Amino acid sequence: MFTIKTEEDGWACNRGVKHLASLLDDLDALRYEINNCVRQSSVEKIAYEFAEIGRDLVRISDALDTNVQYETIQSED
C-alpha cells in the first residue's frame, strides 16, 4: 500500500470514487421517480438505466486502486 498526500480533504482527489457517487445520484433520480409516483419513463427505459448504471458501478469499482491511502496535508500558504 502507498500513500498519496493531498490538500483535498474529500474524495475529489480520486475521480473514480467521485464517478461512483455520481452514478448513485443517477440511481436516486430513478428511485425518486419509482417511489413518488412520477411515471415519466417506460419500464423498458428504467430497466435499461438500472442495468447500465449497475454495469458502470461494477466496472469502475473493479478499476479502483485499493492499494492507495490518501493523507490530507495542510497547504503551505
C-alpha positions as CSV (number, residue, x, y, z in Angstrom):
1,M,0.0,0.0,0.0
2,F,1.2,3.5,-0.7
3,T,0.1,7.0,0.4
4,I,-0.9,9.9,-1.7
5,K,-0.6,13.2,0.1
6,T,-3.2,15.8,-1.0
7,E,-4.5,19.1,0.2
8,E,-8.0,17.8,-0.7
9,D,-9.9,16.6,2.4
10,G,-12.7,15.0,0.4
11,W,-12.7,12.5,-2.4
12,A,-12.2,15.0,-5.3
13,C,-8.6,13.6,-5.4
14,N,-10.0,10.3,-6.7
15,R,-12.0,10.6,-9.9
16,G,-13.2,7.0,-9.7
17,V,-14.8,7.4,-6.3
18,K,-16.4,10.7,-7.4
19,H,-17.8,9.0,-10.6
20,L,-19.3,6.2,-8.4
21,A,-21.1,8.8,-6.4
22,S,-22.4,10.5,-9.5
23,L,-23.8,7.1,-10.6
24,L,-25.6,6.8,-7.3
25,D,-27.2,10.2,-7.9
26,D,-28.5,8.8,-11.2
27,L,-29.9,5.8,-9.3
28,D,-31.5,8.2,-6.8
29,A,-33.3,10.0,-9.7
30,L,-34.8,6.8,-10.9
31,R,-35.7,5.7,-7.4
32,Y,-37.4,9.0,-6.8
33,E,-39.5,8.5,-10.0
34,I,-40.5,5.0,-8.9
35,N,-41.2,5.7,-5.2
36,N,-43.1,9.0,-5.8
37,C,-45.5,8.0,-8.5
38,V,-43.8,10.2,-11.1
39,R,-44.2,8.0,-14.1
40,Q,-42.1,9.7,-16.7
41,S,-40.0,6.7,-18.0
42,S,-41.1,3.5,-19.6
43,V,-40.4,0.2,-17.8
44,E,-38.0,-0.6,-20.6
45,K,-36.1,2.6,-20.1
46,I,-35.9,2.1,-16.3
47,A,-34.7,-1.5,-16.7
48,Y,-32.1,-0.3,-19.2
49,E,-30.9,2.5,-17.0
50,F,-30.6,0.3,-13.9
51,A,-28.6,-2.3,-15.9
52,E,-26.3,0.3,-17.4
53,I,-25.7,2.0,-14.1
54,G,-25.0,-1.4,-12.5
55,R,-22.5,-2.3,-15.2
56,D,-20.8,1.1,-14.7
57,L,-20.7,0.7,-11.0
58,V,-19.0,-2.8,-11.3
59,R,-16.6,-1.6,-14.0
60,I,-15.5,1.5,-12.1
61,S,-15.3,-0.3,-8.7
62,D,-13.2,-3.0,-10.2
63,A,-10.8,-0.4,-11.6
64,L,-10.3,1.4,-8.3
65,D,-6.8,1.2,-7.0
66,T,-7.4,-0.1,-3.5
67,N,-3.7,-0.1,-2.6
68,V,-3.8,3.6,-2.1
69,Q,-4.3,5.5,1.1
70,Y,-5.0,9.3,1.0
71,E,-3.4,11.6,3.5
72,T,-4.6,15.2,3.8
73,I,-1.8,17.7,4.3
74,Q,-2.1,21.4,5.1
75,S,-1.4,24.0,2.5
76,E,1.9,25.8,2.7
77,D,0.3,29.3,2.2
